[in-house]
Amino acid sequence: MIPHCLILESKNTKLIAELLKEIDYTFERVSLLEEIHKTLEDGKFHFLILHVNDIEHLDARKSLSEWTKNFPYTLIIIITDTSKWETTASLLKQHSVYDYIQTPLDSSHLQFTLNRSLQYLLTKLKSQFINEAENHLYKRMVEIFDWKKSLLHKENENIAADIIHQMNINLFQGSGIGTLMSVVSILISKSKLDQEGKNYSVAKPVMDLLSENYEAAKSMFDSMSISQSVIDDETIIDYKESPTKLLDLIKQELETLNEALNIKSQKVNLSQIPASAAGKKIRFHETKLSYVIREIFLNAIKYSKEKDVIYLIFFHKENFLELKVINPAYQNNDGTSGIPEKFESFVFEPFFRISSVVDDSYAKFEQFRFGLGLPLVKKIMDQHQSNVQIYNIENNFRNENTKDVCLTIRFPLLEEEK
């Protein structure tokens, strides 16, 4: 995962921006301390980077504590030197900041510190999720082995039922293997042997159903083959193209998915590439990026409702081209909406699902299945040394006072080779 950083810009942090460009990390800058809170609310950042000289006054110290409390998934990193050890030690001791980078600055030291801090952040998120999962399992075990319930015959499930449920979701719900097996069963039971005992006759509706679900099952196995090819490939993409090629690829996929959009009469608003990105390049593997675009569009389509508008917007920020895919956030089964904050990282974990409902209407368009879609998107974007995140944002596009789901991809912009 490529970290995304927010920098408090000052004469003390100018070098940081250049070093982040050097190691292909994405970043944004604010010029005033007062802008930080709003910027953290509006976006998602792994790190907030400040210089110790810019936060020495008391109000800034109070702000550090507030940011740590209100944005626990953004780690605060300070730049310091030997003359500021007392201040630095105090901030670390109070847990107002997570880590520090000592001057003189260099790219390797910066990269090491941020990567180490990112691993801590991901482990923290995973530990929280695992604890919740363990608590859920414990409660299930208590329910299962509660002797009163056992005597009353109100609980006769076991832990294996949860595993079977997940297998059912991933392999057998909807058209494909499950329905194909059912149709084969019908075929066997309804086929009639002729008088000579040599040939079976099959009713046309049964044969049509068999053909349809054979195609669905074949598509499923094709998906497994594509997924395996992505999983096995560890190559970092070196080939570079103009960002306009990405826009062309998006338009091609939109044409392919036009039928999928028509299922719920949805529309897509697509912006242009900012003119300021002209003359730059991005890492570009056409086939793999087509998989990414297909997956993120389908996700937005599937989790949106009738006549919803999906926005695809490009921004040029600092050293990267940003693509945002925005669709309305709706309520989940547990009462949350869109992508709950605690799940923002886990949607990129294999087999993780916020909803267990499988919509069969879009099966023929899918190239990734079995809960592998977003994990493989992340894998491909890592190969492009690009950043991908998904989170809820305040609704800025529609009249209703609701939230939207925003999937953001950031491609580091590279200079044209001369």
BELGIHU-V522547 format. One record per backbone hydrogen bond with DSSP energy under -1.0 kcal/mol. CO is the residue of the C=O (numbers start at 0). NH is the residue of the N-H. Records with the same first field share a line. If there is no record, write none. Layout:
CO = NH  NH
This chain:
2 = 25
3 = 45  46
4 = 27
5 = 48
6 = 29
9 = 12
12 = 16
13 = 17
14 = 18
15 = 19
16 = 20
17 = 21
18 = 22
19 = 24
20 = 23
25 = 4
27 = 6
29 = 8
31 = 34
32 = 35
34 = 38
35 = 39
36 = 40
37 = 41
38 = 42
45 = 74
46 = 5
47 = 76
48 = 7
49 = 78
50 = 53
51 = 54
56 = 60
57 = 61
58 = 62
59 = 63
60 = 64
61 = 65
62 = 66
63 = 67
64 = 68
65 = 69
66 = 70
70 = 73
74 = 47
75 = 97  98
76 = 49
77 = 100
78 = 51
79 = 102
80 = 83
81 = 84
83 = 87
84 = 88
85 = 89
86 = 90
87 = 91
88 = 92
89 = 93
90 = 95  96
91 = 94
98 = 77
100 = 79
105 = 109
106 = 110
107 = 111
108 = 112
109 = 113
110 = 114
111 = 115
112 = 116
113 = 117
114 = 118
115 = 119
116 = 120
117 = 121
118 = 122
119 = 123
120 = 124
121 = 125
122 = 126
123 = 127
124 = 128
125 = 129
126 = 130
127 = 131
128 = 132
129 = 133
130 = 134
131 = 135
132 = 136
133 = 137
134 = 138
135 = 139
136 = 140
137 = 141
138 = 142
139 = 143
140 = 144
145 = 149
146 = 150
147 = 151
148 = 153
149 = 152
157 = 160
158 = 161  162
159 = 163
160 = 164
161 = 165
162 = 166
163 = 167
164 = 168
165 = 169
166 = 170
167 = 171  172
175 = 179
176 = 180
177 = 181
178 = 182
179 = 183
180 = 184
181 = 185
182 = 186
183 = 187
184 = 188
185 = 189
186 = 190
191 = 200
193 = 196
198 = 193
200 = 191
202 = 206
203 = 207
204 = 208
205 = 209
206 = 210
207 = 211
208 = 212
209 = 213
210 = 214
211 = 215
212 = 216
213 = 217
214 = 218
215 = 219
216 = 220
217 = 221
218 = 222
219 = 223
220 = 224
221 = 225
222 = 226
223 = 227
224 = 228
225 = 229
226 = 230
227 = 231
238 = 283
240 = 281
241 = 244
242 = 246
243 = 247
244 = 248
245 = 249
246 = 250
247 = 251
248 = 252
249 = 253
250 = 254
251 = 255
252 = 256
254 = 257
256 = 260
257 = 261
260 = 265
263 = 306
266 = 309
268 = 311
273 = 276
274 = 277
276 = 279
280 = 413
281 = 240
284 = 288
285 = 289
286 = 290
287 = 291
288 = 292
289 = 293
290 = 294
291 = 295
292 = 296
293 = 297
294 = 298
295 = 299
296 = 300
297 = 301
298 = 302
300 = 303
304 = 307
307 = 266
309 = 268
310 = 325
311 = 270
312 = 323
314 = 321
316 = 319
318 = 412
319 = 316
320 = 410
321 = 314
322 = 408
323 = 312
324 = 406
325 = 310
326 = 404
329 = 337
331 = 334
335 = 331
339 = 342
340 = 343
342 = 346
344 = 347
345 = 348
348 = 351
359 = 362
361 = 364
368 = 371
370 = 350
371 = 375
372 = 376
373 = 377
374 = 378
375 = 379
376 = 380
377 = 381
378 = 382
379 = 383
380 = 385
381 = 384
382 = 236
386 = 409
388 = 407
390 = 405
392 = 403
399 = 401
401 = 394
402 = 328
403 = 392
404 = 326
405 = 390
406 = 324
407 = 388
408 = 322
409 = 386
410 = 320
413 = 280
